[in-house]
Amino acid sequence: MTSMLHTSFMQESTQMAREHGPVFTREFFNLRFTFVTGADLVAELSDDRRFEKHVLPALEVARPMIGDGLLTAYNHEPNWGKAHDLLMPAFSQAAMRTYHTLMLDVCRQLTDAWDRAAGIEAVHVTDSMAKVTLEIIGRAGFGYSFGSFERTTTHPFVLALEDVLNHGQRLVTRPPMAGGFLGKRAAERNEENIAFLNGVVDEVIAHRAGGDHGSDLLGLMLDSDVLDPVNVRNQVLTFLAAGHETTSAAMSFTLYYLAADPEILEKARAEVDAVIGADEPAFEQVAKLRYLRRVVDESLRLWPTAPGYSRMAKEDTTLGGRYPMPAGEPFFVLLPALHRDFVWGDDPETFDPDRFLPERIRARPAHAFKPFGTGVRACIGRQFALHQIVLVMSRVLQRYNPTLPSDYRLRASEGLTFSPIGLTLDLRPRQDGR
């Protein structure tokens, strides 16, 4: 059955944007997208006084699993504001220092696994990065390890989570006449998966219910009576679902671009050597890796963590003085097209980290780069994600010379996120022994 999981609809729409933008409409089965791709219009849509988040059908179908969690809550649901205010301290600089230590431990597990493969076999990048991000969010957020690097098979929790998300994606684009026995069996399997996921999270919460709850995401929720137990579970599942797949994809694309350009790779490695040397990075040093951060940002420009986000007007209005926008009607910000808008120059497909030099950032419209969404509903964990991406990239550069297979050509799958297809790297330990 055709679904968003097996098409390049968003990538095709991105290619159409230069001719048909900055606002154009396309249909995909029973879905209708009004795309917005121009930086000036996206800046206008970012005004929270006039516009607000629209929960996309692709997110709405995840509500049976994560309910009114931060990602899928409707604007009128009170738990979104309660959870957002409660959890903000979990992303403070003091909290990030604590997470940094946990992230380093997961990095050691990654390099131990890659050391065994280096010079012998290619490593599967997306699988490895998914293990990294799952362990980091599990440990840092909830004090729980999935044992990803000790397992030879994928954790059942991850399989169930992927099944639920994929089921939702298939539902949202399924032709109206589809269903029947197979549809009924898929629905039953989905309910079984959700029950399993709920059981695992309930077990994690029960384990932490007594004594000191800690200061991580789960600890903050358990120490407060602001959220009911069901919403606590929804938030845990939200962070696990949204916090690991998006970041692992961002890491995978970044590794691709580093390996694809020896000059960029060497420049990033030279910075890592100068700032950190051969030791493990200290918390403060990660922020000093400015060129590597520009590499990450440029990767997020070409391949943002999600195809886009949707906004709707609070009252009838006109966007850009030209496009009628009735209250409640969604307009979809197509991020890969926005990130290739003319404000980025005549060569938007070229990978150039220096686009993110301070003076070039100041010369662009403020809302031309939106990989984590916009406004009050932007990703709450963006600093957490960026810190771990730069940290993991620095550890890889300290240790390996990564190269792409000679016949590899970048292709991306698309669903809730973009992800590189079939990306592997050949690893050689650095000649200087680092």
C-alpha positions in Angstrom: 0.0 0.0 0.0 1.4 3.4 -0.9 2.1 5.7 2.0 4.3 8.6 2.9 6.8 5.9 4.0 7.4 4.8 0.4 7.3 8.1 -1.6 9.4 11.2 -2.1 6.4 13.5 -1.9 8.1 16.1 0.2 11.3 16.0 -1.8 9.4 16.3 -5.0 7.5 19.3 -3.6 10.8 20.9 -2.6 12.0 20.6 -6.3 8.7 22.2 -7.4 9.0 25.1 -5.0 11.3 27.4 -7.1 8.8 27.3 -9.9 5.5 27.3 -8.0 6.4 28.9 -4.6 6.3 30.8 -2.3 2.8 29.4 -1.8 1.4 26.4 -3.7 -1.0 23.5 -3.1 -0.5 19.8 -3.7 -2.7 16.7 -2.9 -1.6 13.3 -1.8 -4.4 10.8 -1.7 -6.8 12.3 0.8 -4.4 14.9 2.1 -4.1 18.5 0.8 -1.0 20.6 1.5 -0.7 24.3 1.1 3.0 24.8 1.1 4.8 27.9 2.2 8.5 28.2 1.1 9.4 31.9 1.2 11.5 33.3 4.0 9.4 36.5 4.3 6.2 34.6 4.6 7.6 32.1 7.1 8.7 35.1 9.2 5.1 36.3 9.2 3.8 32.9 10.1 6.2 32.8 13.1 4.2 35.6 14.8 2.5 33.7 17.7 0.1 36.6 18.1 -1.6 35.8 14.8 -0.7 32.2 14.2 -0.4 29.0 16.1 0.6 25.4 15.7 -1.6 23.1 13.7 -1.3 19.4 14.7 -0.7 17.7 11.4 -2.6 14.5 10.4 0.8 12.7 10.6 1.1 13.8 14.2 -2.6 13.4 15.0 -2.5 9.7 14.3 0.2 9.3 17.0 -2.2 10.5 19.7 -3.4 7.0 20.5 0.1 6.4 21.7 1.2 9.8 23.1 -2.1 11.6 23.7 -1.6 15.2 24.8 2.2 15.0 25.0 4.2 18.1 24.0 4.4 17.1 20.4 0.8 16.2 19.7 -1.2 18.3 22.2 -3.8 20.7 20.7 -3.3 24.3 21.6 -6.4 24.4 23.8 -5.3 21.4 25.9 -3.9 22.6 29.3 -1.3 19.9 29.8 0.9 21.3 27.0 1.5 24.5 28.9 1.8 22.7 32.2 4.4 20.3 30.9 6.3 22.9 29.0 6.8 25.1 32.1 7.5 22.2 34.3 10.2 20.7 32.0 12.0 23.8 30.9 14.5 23.5 33.9 15.5 20.1 32.6 17.2 21.8 29.7 19.0 24.5 31.7 22.8 24.7 31.4 23.1 23.1 34.9 21.1 20.2 33.7 23.0 19.9 30.5 26.3 19.5 32.4 24.8 16.4 34.0 23.6 15.0 30.7 27.1 15.6 29.2 28.6 13.0 31.5 25.9 10.5 30.4 26.4 11.3 26.8 30.2 10.7 27.1 29.4 7.2 28.5 27.3 6.4 25.5 30.0 7.7 23.2 32.4 5.2 24.7 29.9 2.4 23.9 29.7 3.7 20.3 33.5 3.8 19.9 34.0 0.4 21.5 31.6 -1.0 18.9 33.2 0.9 16.0 36.7 0.0 17.2 35.8 -3.7 16.7 34.6 -2.9 13.1 37.3 -0.5 12.1 39.3 -1.8 9.2 37.3 -5.0 9.1 33.7 -4.2 8.0 31.6 -1.1 7.2 29.5 0.3 9.9 25.8 1.0 9.4 25.5 4.6 10.3 21.8 5.1 10.9 21.6 2.0 13.1 24.5 3.1 15.2 23.2 6.6 15.6 19.8 5.3 16.6 21.4 3.3 19.3 23.3 6.4 20.5 20.3 8.7 20.7 18.0 6.1 22.2 20.5 5.4 25.0 21.1 9.1 25.6 17.5 10.1 25.9 16.6 7.0 27.9 19.4 7.6 30.4 19.4 11.3 30.6 15.6 11.7 30.6 14.4 8.7 32.5 17.4 6.9 34.1 16.7 3.9 31.9 19.1 2.0 29.6 17.8 0.0 26.7 21.1 -2.0 26.5 21.3 -1.1 22.8 25.0 -1.8 22.4 24.8 -5.1 24.3 22.1 -6.5 22.1 22.5 -8.3 18.8 18.9 -7.5 17.9 16.8 -4.4 18.1 15.1 -3.8 21.5 11.4 -4.9 21.4 10.5 -1.4 22.7 12.1 0.2 19.6 10.4 -2.3 17.2 7.0 -1.6 18.8 7.6 2.2 18.7 8.6 2.1 15.0 5.5 -0.1 14.2 3.2 2.4 15.9 4.7 5.4 14.1 4.7 3.5 10.7 1.1 2.4 11.3 0.1 6.0 11.8 1.8 7.1 8.7 0.0 4.4 6.6 -3.3 5.4 8.1 -3.0 9.1 7.3 -2.4 8.4 3.6 -4.6 5.3 3.1 -7.2 5.6 0.4 -10.7 5.8 1.8 -11.7 2.3 0.5 -8.7 0.6 2.0 -9.3 -1.6 5.1 -10.9 -4.9 5.4 -9.4 -7.8 7.3 -5.8 -6.6 6.9 -6.8 -3.2 8.2 -8.5 -4.8 11.2 -5.5 -6.9 11.9 -3.2 -3.9 11.6 -5.3 -2.0 14.1 -5.3 -4.9 16.6 -1.5 -5.1 16.3 -1.2 -1.4 16.8 -3.3 -1.6 20.0 -1.0 -4.5 21.2 2.1 -2.4 20.5 0.7 0.6 22.4 -0.2 -1.6 25.3 3.4 -3.0 25.4 4.9 0.5 25.2 2.7 1.7 28.0 3.7 -1.3 30.1 7.4 -0.6 29.7 7.0 3.1 30.5 4.8 2.3 33.5 7.5 -0.1 34.7 10.1 2.7 34.4 7.9 5.1 36.3 7.1 2.6 39.0 10.9 1.9 39.5 11.4 5.6 40.2 8.2 6.2 42.2 9.9 5.7 45.6 12.7 7.6 47.2 14.7 10.4 45.4 13.1 11.0 42.1 16.2 12.8 40.7 16.4 16.0 38.6 15.9 14.6 35.1 12.7 14.9 33.0 11.0 12.0 34.8 12.1 13.2 38.2 10.7 16.7 37.6 7.3 15.2 36.6 7.2 12.8 39.6 8.1 15.5 42.1 5.3 17.7 40.8 1.5 17.2 41.1 1.0 19.3 38.0 0.6 16.4 35.6 -1.6 13.3 36.0 0.0 9.8 35.7 -1.3 9.3 32.2 0.2 12.5 30.9 3.5 11.7 32.6 3.5 8.5 30.5 2.6 10.5 27.4 5.5 12.8 27.9 8.0 10.0 28.4 6.8 8.3 25.2 6.9 11.7 23.4 10.5 12.2 24.2 11.4 8.7 23.3 9.5 8.8 20.0 10.5 12.3 19.0 13.9 12.7 20.7 15.8 9.7 19.3 14.7 9.3 15.7 15.1 13.0 14.7 18.5 13.4 16.3 19.9 10.1 15.0 18.9 11.2 11.4 20.6 14.5 11.9 23.8 12.8 13.1 23.7 10.4 10.1 23.4 13.2 7.6 26.2 15.1 9.3 28.5 12.1 9.1 27.7 11.7 5.5 28.7 15.3 4.6 31.9 15.0 6.7 32.9 11.8 4.9 31.9 13.2 1.5 34.2 16.2 1.6 37.8 15.6 2.7 38.5 19.3 3.0 35.6 19.9 5.4 36.4 16.7 7.3 40.0 17.9 7.8 39.0 21.4 8.8 36.5 20.0 11.4 39.1 17.5 12.7 41.8 20.2 13.0 39.4 22.3 15.2 38.6 19.3 17.4 42.3 18.7 17.8 43.0 22.3 18.7 40.1 22.7 21.1 40.0 19.3 22.8 43.1 17.4 21.9 43.1 13.6 22.6 41.1 13.8 25.8 37.3 13.5 26.2 35.6 16.8 25.6 34.7 18.8 28.7 31.2 20.4 28.7 32.5 23.9 27.9 34.6 22.7 25.0 31.7 21.5 23.0 30.4 25.0 22.5 33.9 26.1 21.3 33.7 23.8 18.3 32.2 26.5 16.1 33.2 25.2 12.7 31.8 21.7 13.6 28.6 23.3 14.7 28.4 25.1 11.4 28.8 21.7 9.7 25.9 20.4 11.8 23.7 23.5 11.0 24.5 23.2 7.2 23.4 19.5 7.4 20.2 20.5 9.1 19.6 23.1 6.4 19.7 20.6 3.6 18.1 17.8 5.6 16.1 19.2 8.5 14.9 16.8 11.2 11.4 16.8 9.8 9.9 17.8 6.4 8.2 20.8 8.0 5.6 22.1 10.4 2.1 23.4 10.1 0.6 26.8 11.2 -2.9 28.1 11.2 -4.4 31.6 11.7 -6.2 32.4 14.9 -8.5 34.7 12.9 -9.2 35.2 9.2 -6.2 37.0 7.7 -4.1 37.5 4.6 -0.6 36.1 4.4 1.9 38.4 2.8 -0.9 40.7 1.7 -1.8 38.2 -1.1 -2.8 34.8 0.2 -6.2 34.5 2.0 -5.8 32.4 5.2 -9.1 31.5 6.9 -8.9 30.9 10.6 -8.0 27.2 11.3 -6.8 26.4 7.8 -3.3 24.9 7.9 -0.4 26.2 5.9 2.6 23.8 5.8 6.1 25.3 6.1 8.2 23.0 3.8 11.6 23.2 5.4 13.8 21.8 2.7 12.4 24.4 0.3 12.6 27.3 2.9 16.2 26.3 3.4 16.8 26.6 -0.3 15.0 29.9 -0.7 16.8 32.6 -2.8 18.0 34.2 0.4 20.6 31.4 0.6 22.1 32.4 -2.8 22.3 30.9 -6.2 23.8 27.5 -5.1 21.5 26.3 -2.3 22.2 22.6 -3.0 26.0 23.1 -2.3 27.1 22.1 1.2 28.9 25.1 2.6 29.3 25.3 6.5 30.4 29.0 6.1 26.8 29.9 5.4 26.6 30.0 9.2 29.4 32.4 9.8 28.0 35.1 12.1 28.1 37.9 9.5 26.3 35.7 7.0 23.6 34.8 9.5 23.1 38.5 10.3 22.7 39.2 6.5 19.8 36.7 6.1 16.2 37.1 7.3 15.9 35.8 10.9 13.4 33.1 10.0 15.2 31.6 7.0 16.4 28.6 9.1 13.8 26.7 11.1 14.9 23.1 11.6 13.3 22.9 15.1 10.0 24.6 14.4 8.9 28.0 15.6 7.4 30.0 18.4 6.2 28.7 21.7 5.7 25.2 20.2 9.3 24.9 18.9 11.2 21.8 20.0 11.9 22.1 23.7 14.9 19.8 23.5 16.8 21.6 20.6 19.8 22.6 22.8 20.0 19.0 24.2 20.0 17.6 20.6 22.6 20.0 19.3 24.9 19.4 22.2 24.8 15.7 21.7 25.2 15.9 17.9 28.4 18.1 18.2 29.7 15.9 21.0 29.3 12.6 19.1 30.7 14.1 15.9 33.8 15.3 17.9 34.4 11.9 19.3 34.2 10.3 15.9 36.6 12.8 14.4 39.1 12.2 17.3 39.2 8.6 16.6 38.5 7.7 13.0 39.1 8.5 9.3 35.6 7.8 7.9 35.2 7.2 4.2 32.1 6.5 2.0 31.9 3.5 -0.2 32.9 4.6 -3.7 29.5 3.8 -5.2 27.4 5.4 -2.5 24.9 8.1 -3.6 22.9 9.9 -1.0 19.2 9.2 -1.1 16.7 9.9 1.7 13.6 8.2 3.0 10.8 10.4 4.3 8.1 10.0 6.9 7.9 11.9 10.1 11.6 12.5 9.6 14.1 12.4 6.7 16.8 9.7 7.0 19.7 8.6 4.7 19.1 5.3 3.0 21.7 2.6 3.2 24.4 4.8 4.6 27.6 2.9 5.6 31.1 4.1 6.4 34.4 2.5 6.2 36.5 3.4 9.3 40.2 3.6 9.7 41.8 4.4 13.0 43.6 7.7 12.9 47.3 7.3 12.2 48.3 9.4 15.2 46.6 6.8 17.5 43.8 9.1 18.7 
